[in-house]
Structures are given as structure tokens and as C-alpha cells.
Amino acid sequence: MKLSCTRDNLHQGLSITSHLMTKNVNLPILQNVLVKAEGGTIRFTATNLEMAVNCSVRGKVDEPGEYTIPSKLFFDYVSLLPNETIRIEADDQSAQVECGTYKTKINGLTSSEFPLVPRVQGELSVQIPVDDFKRALSQVLFSVATNESRPELTGVSFQFFPYEGEGRLTMAATDSYRLAEATIPVVSPMKEPMTLVVPAKTLSETSRILSVFKDDVELPSSLTLSVSGSQVVFMYGSVELISRTIDEQYPDYRQIIPTHFQTQTTIDREDFIKSVKTASLFSKNGLFDVNLGFNPQAKQLSVSATDATRGANTSNCSADVSGQANTVTVNYRYLLDGLQAISSDQVVFEMIDPGNPCLLTPKGATESYRYIVMPIKQ
């Protein structure tokens, strides 16, 4: 294999694929990236056996071929090279890398040992606006369960459905203590509803890959999601990420979302965040509790916390409170996650009583994002 390519192209290809490597004593080749040169393209492939990523960049191929090189070492080395043409020549033992005055030899492994990454022919493909998708990921991923006792909760529920001649995608995640749900448009028309559960690790990797492209104006405005059996593929530009889906059925979470409330409050989001952060300094270790008090007469929300060793704190914010006076105790970390996932200036906080789930939504866009936080029962 003999090729040359710009440092920027090589760096981009490696920054997309090098994070997927995994330490596996039985399969050391999983720490390598497969570099395949043919035609006018250089294709990088990495896999950890749960998911695989392919990325192609332009380059000049003098001799087609393929070779695997340790991902992290290769990426770290290329990151330090000057912005000049990089020439790579590989045989069965090593790869010679030259750039300006820099010359190095990196020992790798032959491509014949690299696991075969299957080509997935999607039975169903949908186009999703990439900016909406990135925003929805940032709004739901933090709610995924980290405990693997219920595998379905370690993923995000994707529900595609027809809506006014187009399609919609609702993404939801819960760890049983809080729930986040974001709904975004789908470019492709949907005829039938479709549901799947995508592992959170896959979506975190997808989000990271999309962030690599943030400065490129020539990229498409949509990404393609294809489903085939128990596999899902995300395609964007020259990148393809293939992953297994989670076969378990996602719970019907909608039945726990309250529809009628005793108290509704509209409040400035920044004020609410500041008050919660202030009170959090006095919450009990391990419980992370803050008390919310809603006063419709005084039109204010009080946020307080008391700790026997550190002291107590109460902050009052002016708020548009309607309905009954009410109080609830919640985990401040969960509440802050929801508040920080919302971009609107004002948020709506609705509750029934201290024992029922509380609903947080952006003002004026309640259909696009809903966040449920369970109370701490005294």
C-alpha cells in the first residue's frame, strides 16, 4: 500500500474512527484502525464488535492495499504533524509515515486478522435534520440508565410516526428516577410507525462524530438512519456508523406522565438554575435534596435546602404561579439536568402533589420537549 494525503484529511478520518478502539486481550487487533486505499479514496474502519465505524477521505493512491495501524498511536502522531502532505507506505510488518522533516515507522498487523464489518442493506431509511438530531441527543442522553440490570433502559427509545403528511421522531430515555423526551421532524414521509431501542454508547459516539464536522459548510443538512433486522446504521457525509439495536421492549413510559396538575408555574430559566445551584450547596450528601415551594398569592417560588452540619439556604424567585400552593422535594442534579437541556428563556414547572412526578417543559414549545423528575418522598 502506498498513498499520500493532506494532514487535515488524515486527521479527520482518524479523529472519527480512533475513539472506537477497545482493549481486548484475545483480539489485540481491535486496538487498530484498518486503512484501505483504492481508487482516489482512503477508507478507515474501526470496530469494538458492538459497533463499527467507516470513514472515507480523499487522497492519492499510488499502490492500492490495506493495513491495520494502532489507532491511538497513529492519531496522536498525526495530530503533531505539520499541515503538509503525508505519505504512507505499508508492507506486512509496518507502515512508514513521512511528512516534511518527520519520518516514523509504526508497527501494525496485517488486515487479514481484522474482523469483517458487514455491509448493512437498510430495510427502512429515514432522513433526519442533523441540527435537530444533535439537539435532541443532548436533551435525552443524560437520562439513560447506567445500571445494566434492565438492558432496554441503557438505550434510547426511537419512535417514528406519521404526522401531517411528514414524519416525526420521538426520542425518550429514563433511568426510573427521571425521564426525558424530545420530538423532532423527519425529512422523509412516514407511512407506518416504527420503534427501536438504540444503545446509548452508539448515540454518544454518533454525537461525538457529528461534532467533528461542526466547521464544515459543505456537509448535508440531514443524516440518514437505516434499520435492518437488529442493526441500525447512521450515515452522514462519508461516515457510516453501524450498531446492534437492543432487542428488549422499551417500557410504555407515557402512562406515568401526568396530564392534570394542581400547580403550574412559569419562571425565568436562569433564575431557577441559579436558585437551585445555590440551594444545592446545602443539600444532604447522597440525597441531593432541594425543596421547592410554590406560592400563588405571592407569585413566587422558593428553593431551599438544609444540612445539619453546613447550615441552610432559601432563595425566592418571582414566578407566575397558578393553582394551589404546593411543595415538593427533588434531586437537584436531576432538576438541573432538565433545566440545562432546555434553551428557552422561560420554563413551565407543573406538579400535582409531593408524591407524584413533576413535569418540566420549555414555555411555548411543550410538544417538542418534556422532562419528568420523580420526587424524593419524605
Secondary structure, 3 states (H helix, E strand, C coil): CEEEEEHHHHHHHHHHHHHHCCCCCCCHHHHEEEEEEECCEEEEEEECCCEEEEEEEECEEEECEEEEEEHHHHHHHHHCCCCCEEEEEECCCEEEEEECCEEEEEECECHHHCCCCCCCCCCEEEEEEHHHHHHHHHHHHHHCCCCCCCHHHHEEEEEEEEECCEEEEEEEEECCCEEEEEEEEECCCCCCCEEEEEEHHHHHHHHHHHHHCCCCCCCCCEEEEEEECCEEEEEECCEEEEEECCCCCCCCHHHHCCCCCCEEEEEEHHHHHHHHHHHHCCCCCCCCEEEEEEECCCCEEEEEEEECCCEEEEEEEECEEEECCEEEEEEHHHHHHHHHHCCCCEEEEEECCCCCCEEEEECCCCCCEEEEECCCCC
